[in-house]
Amino acid sequence: MNIPIENIRYIDLPELSETFADSFQLILFDGQSARVEFCVTRMDEPKPPNPPTARKYPVCRLVLTPEAVFQLFGQLQQIINAMQKQGLIKKIEPEQGSTH
C-alpha cells in the first residue's frame, strides 16, 4: 500500500478490549511476517512446603508485517528512552574487550 501516512486517518474503537500480558512465549520472523505470542502467568494454589508453581497461558497471537515491526521498534525505543530518563531502567554498556 503506497498511501502517504498523513493521508491515513486513525479511527479509535473505544469498545475494543485490552489484553494483559506479562511475557512472550514465541517471537518468530519467517521472512514475510513476524509472529509474537503474548502470555500471562497464573500462580497455582500454594501447597507448602512445596515451592510455588505457576502456569503460562497464551492470551494473544499477533502477526505483523516488516513495516509494522519497524514502527513497533521505534515506539518501543521511545518508551525505553523515557524509562531510562525516569530512572526506571538502566542501560548496561558492554564491557571493554568483550566478544559478545
Secondary structure, 3 states (H helix, E strand, C coil): CCCCHHHCCCCCCCCCCCCCCCEEEEEEECCCCEEEEEEEEEECCCCCCCCCCEEEEEEEEEEECHHHHHHHHHHHHHHHHHHHHCCCCCCCCCCCCCCC
